[in-house]
Amino acid sequence: MTSGVSRAANTRAFLEPAGTAKTIARYARGDAVFRQGDAGTHVLYIQTGGIRLSVVSKTGRKAVVATLGPGAFFGEGCLAGQPFRIGSATATAPSTILLVRKEKMQGLLHTRHATSDTFIAHMLARHIRIEEDLIDQLFDSIEKRLARTLLLMAHYGQRDRPIRMVPRISEDTLAGMVGTTRARVHSFLKKFRKLGFIECTGDLPLTVNGSLLTVVLHDQSPPSHTRVVPN
């Protein structure tokens, strides 16, 4: 089975040959890559850095949909006929983004079948994750949703070797992703740190230990007196 790292390398090789109509753009932390309502003209690929995807409802309520790291596509809705962006993309760190025009990307997907398979796998994985997030919102506790969010950001189960150090992200953003308040996120992060599930000195970013999986895999997290040995 091809690893996530190998797939990312293959995708870069596919997108970067001479003659491919593309643009490489660089963004500082906090910069808008695109905003909700902008025309959808490009598929974007993260070379370095990170991106936060968010959406604002008609009533003004904002929700964070996902955070993405190197090797991820986004903005692919334009390939499915979406003329405008249905959400916003913001850089969570200094980022280098490769932009490929929609028409060129469609041509590449038709002619380069190996990477077409990779791209389809990416979209299916994103769809599965959205379904899992919805199930989390409906049935799981805030504590379990936060643990799962941190594990996903550290790429547990998505790579041969997780990155462990999650991208810099505010507690407010985590609260938006989990569907709770900043105070609850702060409280659970403090509990996770005390139990040895995460390592953090001062503000985020933090390091995620594999032991955090126990919160996701069990119906109840260990009581506060349980001794957990960090990996």
N, C-alpha and C positions, 0 to 999 in steps of 0.2 A: 504494500500500500504506500502511495506517495505521501510523504510528510507535508505538513503545512508549510514548513520552510522551503521544501523543494517546489511546492506549488507556487509559492510567492516568487521564487527565482525564475521559474518557467514563465510566469505571467509577465514579469519585468522584461524578460527576453522577447516575449511576444509583442509587448507594447512599444519597445524602444528601438526597433530597427530603423535604419535610414529610410526616409521616404514616408514614414508614418506621420500623418497630419496630427500634430499634438502640440501642446503648450505645457511648459513646466512653470508652475507658479509657486511662490514662497509666501507664507503667511506667518505673522507673529501671533503669539498667544492672545486669544480674544478677538482676532480678526474674523470677519464674516467671509466665508468662502462663497456662499450664496444665501439669499434670503427667501423666505416663503413668498410665493408669487412671482419670482424671477422666471424668465424663460428657461426651459430645459433644453439646452443645446449641446451639452457635453456629458460624457461619462467620466467620472473622476476616480483616480487611483492614488492611494496614500503611499508615497515612497518613504518618508520619514515623518515623525510627529504623531499627531492624533486629532480626531475630529469628533465633535459632539453633534448629534442630530436631534433637533427639537421641532415641535409644532405648537402653534397657538390656535386655539379654538375661536369660533365666532364670538364667544362671550369674553374672550381675552385670557382664558386660562392656558397656561403654558405647561407642556409636558416634555421631558427628555425621553426620546425614543431609544437612543443607543449611543454608545461611545465606541469609536473604531480606532484601530492602530495600523501600523505599517502592514502592507499587503492586502488591505481591504478596498473593495470598490464601494462607491456610493454615487448617488445621482443617476442610477440606472433606470429609474422610472421613465425617463425620456425614451428608452427603447421600446417601452410598452404603450407609447402613444400619449404620455402625459406631457402636454405642451408647457405647463408651468410647474415650478417646484411646489410640492405640497407641504414642505417643511423647510427649516433653515439648517445650515451647516456652519459650525463655528470651530476654529482651531483651538484645541486645548493645550497646545504646546507649539513652539516653532516648528512649522510643517512645510514639507515639500510635496506638492500635489501635481500629478500628471493628469492633464485634461485631454481627452480624445473626443473629437467631434462625433456626434451621434451617427452621422452617415458613414464615417470611416469605421467606427466601432461595429456597425452592422455588417459592413463588408468584411472586416477581419473575422467576425464570428462565423460568417458563411464559408470563408476560405481556409481558416486555420482550425481544424476540428479538435485538435488536442486541447488548445486553450479554450475553445468553445465549451468543451466538457468541464474545464475548470471554472469557467464563468457561471455555467448552469449550476454546478455544485455549490458555488458561492451563494447564488440566489436562493437555492433550496435550503441551505444552512441558515440564511437570514430568515426565511419564512418559518422554519422550525423554531428558531429562537423567539420570534415574535409570538408564536403559538404558546411556547413555554412561558414567556413573560405574562401573557394573558391569563394562563392557568394560575401562575403565581399570584397575580393580582386578585383572582377570584377565590382562591382556596388557601394560600399559604400565609403564614404569619409575617409581620414586618421583619422580624429578626431573620427568618429564613430567606426572605426576598433580598435583604441586604447582603447576607452571606453569599448567595448565588450571584448577585451582581458583582461583588468583589472578585469572586473566583473567575467569572467570565472575563473581567477586565484584565486578570492575570493570565488568561488563556489556558486555564486548567482544562484538560480534555480536548484542547484544540491544537496542541503542538506536541512534538516529542519532548520538549523541555519548556515548561511554563516560564514566563518572564519574571514572575513573583512580584516584582516592583510594579505596582499599578501606576498609570499616568497620573500626573497632578490633576486633582479634581476637588472642587469645593464640597463641603457638607451640604450646602444648598442644592447643588447639582445632584448629588447622591439622593437627597430627599425627593427630588423631582423624578428620578428614575425609579425609586422604590415605591413612591406614592405615599409619602408620610411627611412629617415635619423635620426640620433641621435638628430640633431638640431630641427627637427620638433617635435619629441617626447618630448624633453625638453620644447619646447614652449607650447605644449598642456597640459603637466603635470602642468606647471605653471598656465595655464588658469583654469584647473580643480580645482587646489588648491585654487585659488582666488574665484571661485564660490562656494566653499564648498563641491565639489563632492568627494574630497580626502583630507586626512590629512597627511602631510609629513613634518618632520623637518630634514633638511640636506639631506643626501643620502637616497636611498631606503633601507629597505622596507617602504611601505606606507599603510595607512588604507583607504579602499574603503567604501564610504557611499552609501546607496541605491539610493540617489538622482542622482547618475551617470547614472542610467537607463534612465533618461530623454534624454540624448544624443543619446542613442540607439533607443528609441521608437519614437522620433520625427524626422521629416525630417531635421530640423535645430536645433542646440543647442541654448539655451537662449542667448540673447545678453549680453555683458559684464556688462551692468548696472543692469541686473536682480538680485534681491536678492534671494538667495537660502538658505533655512534653513537646515543645516546638520541634519541627523537623529541620 
